[in-house]
Amino acid sequence: HHATQVINPANRRSYMYDDIGCAVIWFEEEKIEWADKAKIWVTDITTGKWLDARTALYDTNNITSMAFGLVAHENNGTTKEGEVTVDFTEVSKRIFKIEANQNRRVY
């Protein structure tokens, strides 16, 4: 329910992660030069549909496989009433903050 897939656009190689947090940290720690061109897919928590991670919305108060608490939604129509959603840019910031506070390696 939290799977993330990253595709290198140059060679079409695919990388799978437990959740978006692992992928975002991998880009940073491994200094992936093609990160800004990567195709990143996440699964919608409600439907299971694969979504473009850069356009998905995320809510932030969940139990997830790697404890980042972030789940993807295609739009606000699949979130619970009152949930606040954030975009991919904010998700990345939150992931680095969580990682720094926990001082852990996740992938």
C-alpha positions as CSV (number, residue, x, y, z in Angstrom):
1,H,0.0,0.0,0.0
2,H,3.0,2.4,0.3
3,A,5.1,1.1,-2.6
4,T,7.3,3.4,-4.6
5,Q,8.9,2.8,-8.0
6,V,11.7,4.9,-9.5
7,I,12.6,4.7,-13.2
8,N,15.8,6.0,-14.7
9,P,14.7,7.7,-17.9
10,A,18.1,7.1,-19.6
11,N,18.1,3.3,-19.4
12,R,14.6,2.5,-18.1
13,R,16.0,0.6,-15.1
14,S,13.5,0.3,-12.3
15,Y,14.1,0.6,-8.5
16,M,11.5,-0.5,-6.0
17,Y,11.1,0.9,-2.4
18,D,8.9,0.3,0.6
19,D,7.7,3.9,0.6
20,I,8.4,7.3,-0.8
21,G,10.8,8.1,2.1
22,C,13.2,5.4,1.1
23,A,13.3,6.7,-2.5
24,V,13.8,10.3,-1.6
25,I,16.6,9.5,0.8
26,W,18.2,7.2,-1.8
27,F,18.4,10.0,-4.3
28,E,20.2,12.2,-1.8
29,E,22.5,9.7,-0.2
30,E,23.6,8.1,-3.5
31,K,23.9,11.5,-5.3
32,I,21.7,10.3,-8.2
33,E,22.5,12.7,-11.0
34,W,19.3,12.0,-12.9
35,A,17.0,12.4,-9.8
36,D,15.2,15.5,-11.3
37,K,14.5,13.5,-14.5
38,A,13.4,10.3,-12.7
39,K,9.9,9.0,-13.1
40,I,8.6,8.3,-9.6
41,W,5.5,6.3,-9.0
42,V,3.6,5.9,-5.7
43,T,0.5,3.9,-5.0
44,D,-2.8,5.6,-4.0
45,I,-3.6,4.4,-0.5
46,T,-7.3,4.1,-1.3
47,T,-7.4,2.7,-4.8
48,G,-3.9,1.1,-5.2
49,K,-3.6,3.0,-8.5
50,W,-0.1,4.0,-9.5
51,L,0.3,7.8,-9.4
52,D,3.0,10.2,-10.5
53,A,4.7,11.0,-7.1
54,R,5.4,14.6,-8.2
55,T,1.7,15.4,-8.7
56,A,0.2,13.2,-6.0
57,L,-1.1,14.6,-2.7
58,Y,0.1,13.2,0.6
59,D,-1.4,13.1,4.0
60,T,1.0,12.9,6.9
61,N,-0.4,11.1,9.9
62,N,-0.3,7.4,9.1
63,I,1.3,4.2,10.1
64,T,3.6,3.2,7.2
65,S,6.1,0.5,6.5
66,M,9.2,2.7,7.1
67,A,7.6,5.0,9.7
68,F,7.5,8.2,7.6
69,G,3.8,8.4,7.9
70,L,3.2,9.6,4.4
71,V,0.6,8.1,2.1
72,A,-0.3,9.2,-1.4
73,H,-3.7,10.3,-2.8
74,E,-4.7,11.1,-6.4
75,N,-6.7,14.0,-5.1
76,N,-8.4,15.4,-2.0
77,G,-11.4,13.3,-2.8
78,T,-9.8,10.2,-1.4
79,T,-8.6,11.8,1.9
80,K,-10.5,11.6,5.1
81,E,-12.4,14.7,6.1
82,G,-10.2,17.2,7.9
83,E,-6.9,15.7,6.7
84,V,-4.3,18.1,5.6
85,T,-2.4,17.2,2.4
86,V,1.0,18.3,1.2
87,D,2.7,18.2,-2.2
88,F,5.9,16.3,-3.2
89,T,8.2,19.2,-2.4
90,E,6.9,19.4,1.2
91,V,7.0,15.6,1.5
92,S,10.7,15.7,0.6
93,K,11.4,18.3,3.3
94,R,9.5,16.3,5.9
95,I,11.4,13.1,4.9
96,F,14.7,14.7,5.5
97,K,13.6,16.2,8.8
98,I,12.3,12.8,10.0
99,E,15.5,11.1,8.9
100,A,17.7,13.7,10.6
101,N,15.7,13.4,13.9
102,Q,15.9,9.6,13.8
103,N,19.5,9.3,12.5
104,R,18.7,6.1,10.6
105,R,19.4,4.6,7.2
106,V,16.2,3.3,5.6
107,Y,16.9,1.5,2.4
